[in-house]
Structure formats: C-alpha cells, structure tokens
Amino acid sequence: MFFFYQILFIIIILLSPLIIIFRLIKNKEDKKRFLEKFSINLKKRKTGNLIWFHAASVGEFLSIVPLIKELEKNKNIKNILVTTSTLSSSEIFKNFKFKKTIHQFFPIDFIYFTSKFINYWKPKIAIFIDSEIWPCMFREIKKNSIPLLLMNARITNKSFNKWNIFENFSKNTFQKIDIAYPANIETSKYLKKFKCKKIKNIGNLKFSDNKDTNEEMLPRIVLSTLKKRLNFVASSTHQSEEILVGKTHLDLKKKFKNLLTIIIPRHINRVSEIKSDLTSLGLEIITRSSKKKIEKNTDIYLVDTYGETRKFFKIAKTIFMGGSIVNHGGQNPIEPARFGLNIIHGPNVGNFKEIFKLFKEKNLTFKIHNQNQLNMVAKKLLLKRNRKKINLKKIGENILKKSVIEINQIFKNEIKKT
C-alpha cells in the first residue's frame, strides 16, 4: 500500500507545476517560498539541538504558541523549527517575536523530499499537531530513530472511516507514533483501534492562551469608530456563510440602526468573491486592508488581514462561528469563549463537539439551523446579553504545564543518548 501511496504523490508531483500556478494565482502560495515544499531553498540550520513542530495551518499553529514560548526557556534547546502547510499560517507566524524559532513550509509527502528534509534538519524530536498524519514522513522519522509525538491529536469519525478503508496501512502508520496525546475522548478511542503504541491524556492544548505580549491594538480611529457602533462579528466564515450573515445584517438593521457587522473569513483569498456576494445584497462594504474610514452607512467591515481576530473579539459581545452551517465540522470556539462572547453556531460542529458541549453547559453557545433562527437568536443576544464571564486560564495553564514537562523529559532522554 505504501508503494501505491508514493505512486499517487508521483502523479501529484508531475502535475505540481499546474497546481502551483493555480494556487499562486489564487494567492494560496508564497511566491518566493513555495519551493520549500519540494525541500528546496531551506533556511540555514543553526548548530545545536533542534525540536521540530508540524502544524497544518493557523489554528494548529496558534495552539502551540504558548508551548513554543515555554520551550524556548530551555537552555539545552538551541533551535525550534515550525512547519506549516498554508500561506496564512506563515503570515501569522511573523506576528510573534520568537527567539529560537523559525518557520518552513512542510514538504510534499514523497520519499525524496521527506528524506532530504530530515537529513538537513536532524531534529531530536518530531512533534505533529492535531490530525497531521503523513505516512512517508513518519516512515522517514522512524528510519532515523527520532521520537515521534502526536500532540493534541484529533481524529473525527469521518477521518477514522477514511483511514479505516486501508486498515493495515493505517495501523502501520499510526504505530510509528511513539506517544499520542489525544485532544478528546473520541480520538483516544480511535487511536486505540489503530494500535497506537502509547496514549496519554493531558487535555486540549487549544485551551492555552496564545496571547502575544507584543500584540498591537487596532488603530485609535478604527477602535473609536467601532466603540460607537453596535458590533456583530462573524468569524471563520466559509463559502455561502457570508451571504447568510449579510442577510442577517439586513434583518437586524431594522431594529439596530447603528449596527456594524464585522466579517472575518476563514480564507482571505476569497475576499473578492465575498465582496461581490455582499454587494449584490445592497450592502456597503469596507475592507480592513483599504484603511478607509468606517462611515455611518457602512454595513460590513470585512477583515482581509492576517492575525487580527482577537482585536475584534475584544470589542464585541456576540459572534457567529463559521464552518458550522456548511458541512465543514465547525471552527474552534475557545478563543471567543476566552473573551466571554456569546457564540452562535450551526449544527455542524463535529470537529469540536466536546468543547461545544462544555460551552453549552456554561450557557455560552447557541445553536441555530437556518437563516430565520440566526436572525432571531442574534437579535435576542444583541438586545439583552452582555459578555459571559468564564475562566479558562487554569484549564489552559494545567494542560500547558503537563505538555512542557512531557516534551522536556523526552528531549532530555534523547540528549543523554548522544
């Protein structure tokens, strides 16, 4: 099966010029750095011990920021490498002032690229985050006797069924993981079915606060304008959900004349499409990147910049979490909950169902199924609800502490071997 898996990637590599050109046109690739995905133009590797984290995109990367900051305090860890797969995550990385940590794009999971990557970076530990399972890279890691950890592991029922189609191949891949740290009970169950060697439950890393001490505020003129308006935020929206939110804005505007809806799409490369959809509804739109003044008649403030979501969470009290009306599985609600926002979401939140269950018990989340329900619930919350106080700090600190201890101990054991 591994042979056929590599054949598939040979086909992808042969088609890669066309794929890359298409992704460059769609602004989904870095025009200067996309060659890193072919293990070309790698950054200079400094001397000393190195720990490697791989996180797919923005959410996964942000979940390990507190962990990276703690590990940078370990004097024996000289370098930390973070790889991700998306352009947005590389842009977010730039917002953090790390001392020992650098970013690279994750290579294509083909034997030549993975071998070149591992031989160049020579990590002491490889730590993969969430649902990042790459058979060829795992094979190369174990070939070089590098401890492989899967932290904040997340396997949904949907992904389990896909892996289970090739059961033996999947078991062989998962058995290469030395220790898995599941983010929830469901994942723990699936890891056991795939015969994962060792499973340790320490909690979900996303409860840790990734606030950067250098985090900037919104420009004074923008902040002043927002505070004069009633703000309704729609965050991590996917295709068609912006239209849903736009129609809700039109309905809410009948009641709230000074309403401003702030839309933060999951993928900002869709901004032109989103603007076109919202303009067709007769809405007045200003993008964040334009730096234009928010006027009295502005309906939608479209955030097409990276790494500013938290700034808008600070000034709102009600939010619609995207990826939940469309069949995407939802987006992580921990960050808005940390700010005490009232969270409206659709029925499709399977990727984070345990977290949503917890927040429902604390009266933080409100489920809707259609346009009318979104209109009604948003109106009710904007009328009556203030922020809901919830303390996630202790939960996050405890999980972070356990995670740091685990990694430092494994790293220490590896140092002793050399």
C-alpha positions as CSV (number, residue, x, y, z in Angstrom):
1,M,0.0,0.0,0.0
2,F,2.9,2.4,0.7
3,F,4.1,1.8,-2.8
4,F,0.7,2.9,-4.3
5,Y,0.7,5.9,-1.9
6,Q,4.0,7.1,-3.3
7,I,2.8,6.5,-6.9
8,L,-0.1,8.9,-6.1
9,F,2.4,11.5,-5.0
10,I,4.5,11.0,-8.1
11,I,1.4,11.9,-10.1
12,I,0.8,14.9,-7.9
13,I,4.5,16.0,-8.4
14,L,4.1,15.6,-12.2
15,L,1.1,17.8,-12.1
16,S,2.6,20.2,-9.5
17,P,3.6,23.0,-12.0
18,L,0.0,23.4,-12.9
19,I,-1.2,23.0,-9.3
20,I,1.3,25.6,-8.1
21,I,0.5,28.1,-10.8
22,F,-3.2,27.8,-10.0
23,R,-2.5,28.2,-6.3
24,L,-0.2,31.2,-6.9
25,I,-3.0,32.9,-9.0
26,K,-5.4,32.2,-6.1
27,N,-2.9,33.7,-3.6
28,K,-2.7,30.4,-1.8
29,E,1.1,30.0,-2.1
30,D,4.0,32.2,-1.2
31,K,5.5,33.4,-4.5
32,K,9.1,33.3,-3.1
33,R,8.9,30.3,-0.7
34,F,6.8,27.7,-2.4
35,L,9.9,25.7,-3.3
36,E,10.3,24.8,0.3
37,K,7.5,22.3,-0.3
38,F,10.0,20.5,-2.5
39,S,12.7,20.7,0.2
40,I,14.4,23.5,-1.9
41,N,15.7,26.8,-0.5
42,L,15.7,25.6,3.1
43,K,16.7,28.2,5.7
44,K,20.1,27.9,7.2
45,R,20.2,25.3,10.0
46,K,22.0,26.7,13.1
47,T,24.2,24.5,15.2
48,G,22.7,22.8,18.3
49,N,19.8,20.6,19.3
50,L,16.6,21.2,17.4
51,I,13.0,20.3,18.2
52,W,10.5,20.2,15.3
53,F,6.8,21.0,15.4
54,H,4.5,20.5,12.4
55,A,1.1,22.2,12.5
56,A,-1.2,22.3,9.4
57,S,-2.5,25.8,9.5
58,V,-3.4,28.8,11.6
59,G,-5.5,27.2,14.3
60,E,-3.0,24.4,14.9
61,F,0.0,26.8,14.9
62,L,-1.7,29.1,17.4
63,S,-2.4,26.2,19.8
64,I,1.3,25.6,20.1
65,V,2.5,29.2,20.5
66,P,2.4,29.0,24.4
67,L,4.2,25.7,24.2
68,I,7.0,27.2,22.0
69,K,7.4,30.1,24.3
70,E,7.9,27.8,27.3
71,L,10.3,25.5,25.4
72,E,12.4,28.5,24.3
73,K,13.3,28.9,28.0
74,N,15.1,25.5,28.0
75,K,18.8,26.4,27.5
76,N,19.5,23.0,26.1
77,I,17.1,23.5,23.2
78,K,19.0,25.7,20.8
79,N,16.6,25.7,17.9
80,I,12.9,25.1,17.3
81,L,11.6,24.5,13.8
82,V,7.9,25.1,13.0
83,T,6.5,23.8,9.7
84,T,3.0,24.5,8.3
85,S,1.3,24.0,5.0
86,T,-0.6,27.2,4.4
87,L,0.3,30.7,3.4
88,S,-2.0,32.2,6.1
89,S,-0.1,30.3,8.8
90,S,3.2,31.6,7.6
91,E,1.9,35.2,7.7
92,I,0.6,34.7,11.3
93,F,4.0,33.3,12.3
94,K,5.5,36.7,11.5
95,N,3.4,38.3,14.3
96,F,5.3,36.5,17.0
97,K,8.7,37.6,18.3
98,F,10.3,34.2,18.9
99,K,14.0,34.0,19.9
100,K,14.9,30.5,18.7
101,T,12.1,29.5,16.4
102,I,12.0,29.6,12.6
103,H,9.3,28.7,10.0
104,Q,9.5,26.5,7.0
105,F,6.7,25.0,4.7
106,F,6.1,21.3,5.2
107,P,7.5,19.3,2.3
108,I,5.3,17.1,-0.1
109,D,5.0,13.7,1.5
110,F,7.2,11.9,-1.1
111,I,10.2,9.8,-0.1
112,Y,12.9,12.0,-1.8
113,F,11.6,15.3,-0.2
114,T,11.0,13.8,3.3
115,S,14.4,12.2,3.3
116,K,16.2,15.4,2.3
117,F,14.2,17.4,4.8
118,I,15.0,15.1,7.8
119,N,18.7,14.7,6.8
120,Y,19.0,18.5,6.7
121,W,17.2,19.5,9.9
122,K,18.1,16.4,12.0
123,P,15.5,17.1,14.8
124,K,15.9,15.5,18.2
125,I,12.1,15.2,18.5
126,A,9.3,15.4,15.9
127,I,6.0,16.7,17.2
128,F,3.0,16.6,14.9
129,I,-0.2,18.5,15.9
130,D,-3.8,17.7,15.6
131,S,-4.7,15.4,12.7
132,E,-1.4,15.7,10.8
133,I,-0.7,12.1,9.8
134,W,1.8,11.7,6.9
135,P,2.8,8.1,6.2
136,C,6.0,8.9,4.2
137,M,7.3,11.5,6.7
138,F,6.5,9.2,9.6
139,R,8.4,6.4,7.9
140,E,11.5,8.6,7.5
141,I,11.3,9.9,11.1
142,K,11.3,6.3,12.4
143,K,14.1,5.3,10.0
144,N,16.2,7.9,11.7
145,S,15.2,6.8,15.2
146,I,13.6,10.1,16.1
147,P,10.9,10.1,18.8
148,L,7.6,10.9,17.1
149,L,4.8,12.6,19.2
150,L,1.3,13.4,18.1
151,M,0.1,16.2,20.3
152,N,-3.5,17.5,20.6
153,A,-4.4,14.5,18.4
154,R,-7.8,14.8,16.8
155,I,-9.5,12.1,14.8
156,T,-13.1,12.6,13.8
157,N,-15.5,9.8,12.9
158,K,-15.3,10.9,9.3
159,S,-11.5,10.8,9.2
160,F,-11.4,7.5,11.1
161,N,-13.7,5.9,8.4
162,K,-11.4,7.2,5.7
163,W,-8.2,5.8,7.3
164,N,-10.0,2.5,8.1
165,I,-10.6,1.8,4.4
166,F,-6.9,0.7,4.3
167,E,-6.8,-0.7,7.8
168,N,-3.4,-2.4,7.8
169,F,-1.7,0.5,6.1
170,S,-3.3,2.9,8.7
171,K,-2.3,0.7,11.6
172,N,1.3,0.5,10.3
173,T,1.4,4.4,10.1
174,F,-0.2,5.1,13.5
175,Q,2.1,2.5,15.2
176,K,5.1,4.7,14.2
177,I,3.9,7.3,16.7
178,D,5.8,6.8,20.0
179,I,3.3,8.8,22.2
180,A,-0.1,10.3,21.2
181,Y,-1.8,12.9,23.3
182,P,-5.5,13.0,22.3
183,A,-7.4,16.2,22.5
184,N,-10.7,14.4,23.3
185,I,-12.2,11.0,24.3
186,E,-13.4,10.2,20.8
187,T,-9.8,10.5,19.4
188,S,-8.5,8.3,22.2
189,K,-10.9,5.5,21.2
190,Y,-9.8,5.7,17.5
191,L,-6.1,5.7,18.4
192,K,-6.6,2.5,20.4
193,K,-8.3,0.9,17.3
194,F,-5.3,1.8,15.2
195,K,-3.0,0.1,17.8
196,C,-1.1,3.3,18.7
197,K,1.8,2.4,21.0
198,K,1.2,4.8,23.9
199,I,-1.6,7.1,24.6
200,K,-1.6,9.8,27.3
201,N,-4.5,12.1,28.2
202,I,-3.4,15.6,29.2
203,G,-6.1,17.7,27.6
204,N,-6.7,20.0,24.7
205,L,-3.8,22.4,24.0
206,K,-6.1,25.0,22.5
207,F,-7.2,25.9,26.0
208,S,-3.8,27.6,26.4
209,D,-3.8,31.3,25.8
210,N,-1.7,32.3,22.8
211,K,-1.7,36.0,23.5
212,D,1.5,37.7,22.5
213,T,2.8,40.3,24.8
214,N,3.6,42.4,21.7
215,E,0.0,42.2,20.4
216,E,-1.0,45.6,19.0
217,M,-4.3,47.3,19.4
218,L,-6.5,48.4,16.5
219,P,-5.6,51.9,15.2
220,R,-7.2,54.5,17.5
221,I,-9.5,55.9,14.8
222,V,-10.8,52.4,14.0
223,L,-11.3,51.5,17.6
224,S,-13.1,54.8,18.4
225,T,-15.5,54.2,15.5
226,L,-16.2,50.6,16.5
227,K,-17.0,51.6,20.0
228,K,-19.7,54.0,18.7
229,R,-21.4,51.2,16.8
230,L,-23.2,48.0,17.9
231,N,-20.9,45.2,16.6
232,F,-21.9,41.8,15.4
233,V,-18.9,39.6,14.5
234,A,-18.9,36.6,12.1
235,S,-15.6,34.7,12.4
236,S,-14.0,31.9,10.3
237,T,-16.8,32.0,7.8
238,H,-16.8,29.7,4.8
239,Q,-18.3,30.0,1.3
240,S,-22.1,30.9,1.4
241,E,-22.0,31.7,5.1
242,E,-21.1,35.4,4.3
243,I,-24.4,35.6,2.4
244,L,-26.2,34.2,5.4
245,V,-24.6,36.8,7.7
246,G,-25.3,39.6,5.2
247,K,-29.0,38.8,5.1
248,T,-29.0,38.7,8.9
249,H,-27.4,42.1,8.9
250,L,-30.2,43.4,6.8
251,D,-32.8,42.0,9.1
252,L,-31.0,43.2,12.3
253,K,-30.6,46.7,10.8
254,K,-34.3,47.2,11.0
255,K,-34.0,47.1,14.8
256,F,-30.4,48.3,15.3
257,K,-29.8,51.4,13.2
258,N,-26.1,51.7,14.2
259,L,-25.3,48.0,13.6
260,L,-21.9,47.2,12.1
261,T,-21.2,43.6,11.1
262,I,-17.6,42.5,11.1
263,I,-16.9,39.5,8.9
264,I,-13.6,37.7,9.4
265,P,-13.4,35.0,6.7
266,R,-11.5,31.7,7.2
267,H,-9.6,32.2,3.9
268,I,-8.9,35.8,2.9
269,N,-8.1,34.9,-0.6
270,R,-11.9,34.7,-1.1
271,V,-12.3,38.4,-0.4
272,S,-13.2,39.4,-3.9
273,E,-15.9,36.7,-4.1
274,I,-17.2,37.7,-0.7
275,K,-17.4,41.4,-1.6
276,S,-19.3,40.5,-4.8
277,D,-21.8,38.4,-2.9
278,L,-22.4,41.1,-0.2
279,T,-22.6,43.9,-2.7
280,S,-25.3,42.0,-4.6
281,L,-27.4,42.3,-1.4
282,G,-27.1,46.1,-1.5
283,L,-24.6,46.2,1.5
284,E,-22.0,48.9,1.9
285,I,-18.6,47.3,2.5
286,I,-15.2,48.5,3.7
287,T,-12.2,46.1,3.8
288,R,-9.7,46.3,6.7
289,S,-6.7,46.5,4.3
290,S,-8.1,49.5,2.5
291,K,-7.7,51.6,5.7
292,K,-10.7,53.6,4.7
293,K,-12.8,55.3,7.4
294,I,-15.8,53.4,8.6
295,E,-18.7,55.7,7.6
296,K,-22.2,55.9,9.1
297,N,-23.7,54.0,6.2
298,T,-21.0,51.2,6.3
299,D,-22.8,47.8,6.8
300,I,-19.9,45.4,6.7
301,Y,-16.3,45.7,7.8
302,L,-14.5,42.9,6.0
303,V,-11.3,41.8,7.7
304,D,-8.9,40.8,5.0
305,T,-5.8,40.9,7.1
306,Y,-3.9,38.2,9.0
307,G,-3.7,37.8,12.8
308,E,-6.2,40.4,13.9
309,T,-9.1,38.3,15.0
310,R,-8.5,38.8,18.7
311,K,-8.6,42.5,18.3
312,F,-12.3,42.3,17.2
313,F,-13.2,39.8,19.9
314,K,-12.2,42.4,22.4
315,I,-14.8,44.9,21.3
316,A,-17.8,42.6,20.5
317,K,-20.1,40.6,22.7
318,T,-21.9,38.4,20.2
319,I,-20.4,36.2,17.4
320,F,-21.4,33.7,14.8
321,M,-18.8,31.0,14.4
322,G,-18.4,29.9,10.8
323,G,-17.7,26.5,9.3
324,S,-20.8,25.3,11.1
325,I,-23.7,25.9,8.7
326,V,-21.7,24.4,5.8
327,N,-20.6,20.8,6.3
328,H,-17.1,21.6,7.5
329,G,-17.2,20.4,11.1
330,G,-17.1,23.8,12.8
331,Q,-14.3,26.0,14.0
332,N,-12.6,26.1,17.4
333,P,-14.8,28.3,19.8
334,I,-12.2,28.5,22.6
335,E,-10.8,31.9,21.6
336,P,-14.1,33.8,21.6
337,A,-15.2,32.0,24.8
338,R,-12.0,33.2,26.4
339,F,-13.3,36.8,25.8
340,G,-16.7,35.9,27.1
341,L,-18.5,36.3,23.8
342,N,-21.9,34.8,23.2
343,I,-21.3,32.2,20.5
344,I,-23.9,31.4,17.8
345,H,-23.1,28.3,15.7
346,G,-24.7,26.0,13.2
347,P,-25.4,22.2,13.6
348,N,-22.1,21.0,12.0
349,V,-19.6,21.2,14.8
350,G,-18.4,17.6,14.9
351,N,-14.7,18.6,14.9
352,F,-15.1,20.3,18.3
353,K,-18.2,18.6,19.8
354,E,-16.8,18.1,23.3
355,I,-15.8,21.7,23.5
356,F,-19.2,22.9,22.3
357,K,-20.9,20.6,24.7
358,L,-18.9,22.1,27.6
359,F,-19.7,25.7,26.5
360,K,-23.4,24.8,26.1
361,E,-23.4,23.7,29.7
362,K,-22.0,27.1,30.7
363,N,-24.6,28.9,28.6
364,L,-22.0,30.3,26.2
365,T,-23.2,28.8,22.9
366,F,-26.5,28.9,21.0
367,K,-27.2,26.5,18.1
368,I,-29.1,27.6,15.0
369,H,-30.1,25.7,11.8
370,N,-31.2,28.3,9.3
371,Q,-31.5,32.0,8.4
372,N,-34.6,32.7,10.5
373,Q,-33.1,31.2,13.6
374,L,-29.8,33.2,13.1
375,N,-31.8,36.4,12.8
376,M,-33.9,35.7,15.9
377,V,-31.0,34.5,18.2
378,A,-28.7,37.3,17.1
379,K,-31.4,39.9,17.8
380,K,-32.1,38.4,21.2
381,L,-28.4,38.3,22.2
382,L,-27.7,41.8,20.9
383,L,-30.6,43.2,22.9
384,K,-30.1,41.5,26.2
385,R,-26.8,39.6,26.6
386,N,-23.6,41.0,28.0
387,R,-20.4,39.1,27.9
388,K,-20.4,35.9,29.9
389,K,-17.6,35.5,32.4
390,I,-15.7,32.3,32.1
391,N,-12.3,31.4,33.4
392,L,-10.3,29.1,31.0
393,K,-7.0,30.2,32.4
394,K,-6.5,27.4,34.9
395,I,-7.5,24.7,32.5
396,G,-5.1,26.1,29.9
397,E,-2.2,26.5,32.3
398,N,-2.5,23.0,33.6
399,I,-2.5,21.4,30.1
400,L,0.4,23.6,29.1
401,K,2.4,22.7,32.1
402,K,1.9,18.9,31.5
403,S,2.8,19.3,27.8
404,V,6.0,21.2,28.6
405,I,7.1,18.5,31.1
406,E,6.4,15.7,28.6
407,I,8.5,17.3,25.9
408,N,11.3,18.4,28.1
409,Q,11.6,14.9,29.6
410,I,11.7,13.2,26.2
411,F,14.2,15.8,24.9
412,K,16.4,15.2,28.0
413,N,16.3,11.4,27.4
414,E,17.4,12.0,23.8
415,I,20.3,14.3,24.8
416,K,21.6,11.6,27.2
417,K,21.9,9.1,24.2
418,T,24.3,11.4,22.4
